[in-house]
């Protein structure tokens, strides 16, 4: 019969594994937020706050006074400007190999990008789109301005 210490140790290890898997489902974190901004996901609209997880299917929407800074797991930094709508369409990242994919859409407004490990290893795996263009990443820092754009239903 297993001892209580072994059972407690196994339960603790399972808990650590569970939280590690939960953390891996997040594409990144909100590092800072100013003004009015929301995260839209399948569960509804949530007010943006620093420390909040960003999922691979989230849309970040800012008002005229809003801005949001996001750090993705591959160390890509995204800065969403005022009056913007940005969707993280697809994100996957393997921290051991730096393989993965990043696809995001700027529906309206602006977003500044400092690329991370994904684009350094596999530039073809990173794409940003606007209502009128698809951008492949070949540099490390750039700004996307989609103008007023046309907000499509998600």
C-alpha positions as CSV (number, residue, x, y, z in Angstrom):
1,X,0.0,0.0,0.0
2,X,1.5,3.4,-0.9
3,X,2.4,5.7,1.9
4,X,0.6,9.0,2.4
5,X,3.8,10.9,1.5
6,X,3.9,9.2,-1.9
7,X,0.3,10.0,-2.6
8,X,0.7,13.6,-1.5
9,X,3.8,13.8,-3.7
10,X,2.0,12.4,-6.7
11,X,-0.9,14.8,-6.1
12,X,1.5,17.8,-5.9
13,X,3.2,16.7,-9.1
14,X,-0.1,16.3,-10.9
15,X,-1.1,19.8,-9.8
16,X,2.2,21.3,-11.1
17,X,1.7,19.5,-14.4
18,X,-1.9,20.7,-14.7
19,X,-0.9,24.3,-14.1
20,X,1.9,24.0,-16.6
21,X,-0.5,22.7,-19.2
22,X,-2.9,25.5,-18.4
23,X,-0.2,28.1,-18.8
24,X,0.8,26.6,-22.2
25,X,-2.8,27.2,-23.5
26,X,-2.2,30.9,-23.2
27,X,-0.5,32.7,-26.2
28,X,0.8,35.4,-23.9
29,X,0.0,38.0,-21.3
30,X,-1.3,41.6,-21.2
31,X,1.7,43.6,-19.9
32,X,0.1,47.0,-19.7
33,X,-3.2,48.6,-20.5
34,X,-4.5,52.2,-20.6
35,X,-7.9,53.6,-21.1
36,X,-10.8,51.6,-22.4
37,X,-10.0,48.2,-23.9
38,X,-11.7,44.8,-24.0
39,X,-10.7,41.3,-24.8
40,X,-13.4,39.5,-26.9
41,X,-13.4,35.7,-26.7
42,X,-16.0,32.9,-26.9
43,X,-17.0,33.6,-23.3
44,X,-17.8,37.2,-24.0
45,X,-16.2,40.6,-23.6
46,X,-13.8,41.2,-20.7
47,X,-12.2,44.4,-19.6
48,X,-8.4,44.3,-20.3
49,X,-6.1,44.3,-17.2
50,X,-2.4,43.8,-16.8
51,X,-1.5,40.2,-16.1
52,X,-4.5,38.8,-18.0
53,X,-3.8,35.9,-20.3
54,X,-4.3,36.3,-24.0
55,X,-5.6,33.2,-25.9
56,X,-4.9,32.2,-29.5
57,X,-8.5,33.2,-30.5
58,X,-8.8,36.5,-28.7
59,X,-9.6,39.9,-30.2
60,X,-8.3,43.0,-28.5
61,X,-10.4,46.2,-29.1
62,X,-9.4,49.6,-27.9
63,X,-11.4,52.8,-27.7
64,X,-10.0,56.3,-28.5
65,X,-8.3,56.5,-25.1
66,X,-7.1,52.9,-25.1
67,X,-3.8,51.1,-25.7
68,X,-2.6,47.6,-24.8
69,X,0.8,46.0,-24.6
70,X,1.0,42.2,-25.1
71,X,4.0,39.8,-24.6
72,X,3.5,36.5,-26.5
73,X,5.2,33.3,-25.3
74,X,7.9,33.5,-28.0
75,X,8.8,37.1,-26.7
76,X,7.0,38.8,-29.6
77,X,5.8,42.2,-28.3
78,X,2.6,43.7,-29.6
79,X,1.4,47.3,-28.9
80,X,-2.2,47.9,-29.9
81,X,-3.0,51.6,-30.4
82,X,-6.2,53.7,-29.8
83,X,-9.3,52.9,-31.9
84,X,-8.0,49.5,-32.9
85,X,-9.2,46.0,-33.3
86,X,-6.6,43.2,-33.5
87,X,-7.3,39.5,-33.6
88,X,-4.8,36.8,-32.7
89,X,-6.0,34.3,-35.3
90,X,-3.5,31.5,-34.6
91,X,-0.6,31.0,-32.2
92,X,1.5,28.0,-31.3
93,X,5.0,28.0,-29.9
94,X,7.4,25.2,-28.8
95,X,9.9,26.8,-26.4
96,X,12.4,23.9,-26.9
97,X,12.7,24.2,-30.7
98,X,11.2,27.7,-31.3
99,X,8.9,26.2,-33.9
100,X,5.3,27.4,-34.3
101,X,3.1,29.8,-36.0
102,X,1.8,33.3,-35.4
103,X,-1.1,34.8,-37.5
104,X,-2.7,38.0,-36.5
105,X,-5.1,40.5,-38.1
106,X,-5.3,44.2,-37.7
107,X,-8.9,45.0,-38.6
108,X,-8.6,48.7,-37.9
109,X,-6.2,51.1,-36.1
110,X,-2.5,50.5,-35.4
111,X,-0.2,47.9,-33.9
112,X,3.5,48.1,-33.4
113,X,5.4,44.8,-33.4
114,X,8.8,43.7,-32.1
115,X,9.2,40.2,-33.4
116,X,10.3,37.3,-31.2
117,X,11.8,33.8,-31.4
118,X,9.2,32.5,-34.0
119,X,10.1,35.0,-36.7
120,X,13.8,34.7,-36.0
121,X,13.7,30.9,-36.5
122,X,11.0,30.7,-39.2
123,X,10.0,34.0,-40.8
124,X,7.5,32.3,-43.0
125,X,5.6,31.1,-40.0
126,X,4.6,34.7,-39.0
127,X,2.0,36.6,-40.8
128,X,0.0,39.7,-40.1
129,X,-3.0,40.8,-42.2
130,X,-5.0,44.0,-42.7
131,X,-8.3,44.4,-44.6
132,X,-6.1,45.1,-47.7
133,X,-2.8,43.3,-47.2
134,X,-1.0,40.3,-45.8
135,X,2.5,41.1,-44.4
136,X,5.2,38.5,-44.0
137,X,7.8,39.3,-41.3
138,X,11.3,40.0,-42.6
139,X,12.4,42.6,-40.0
140,X,12.3,42.8,-36.3
141,X,10.4,46.0,-35.6
142,X,7.5,47.4,-37.6
143,X,4.2,49.3,-37.4
144,X,1.0,48.3,-39.0
145,X,-1.6,51.0,-39.7
146,X,-4.9,49.6,-41.1
147,X,-6.6,53.0,-40.9
148,X,-10.3,53.0,-40.1
149,X,-10.6,49.5,-41.7
150,X,-13.9,47.7,-41.8
151,X,-14.9,45.8,-38.7
152,X,-16.1,42.3,-39.6
153,X,-18.1,40.1,-37.3
154,X,-16.1,37.5,-35.6
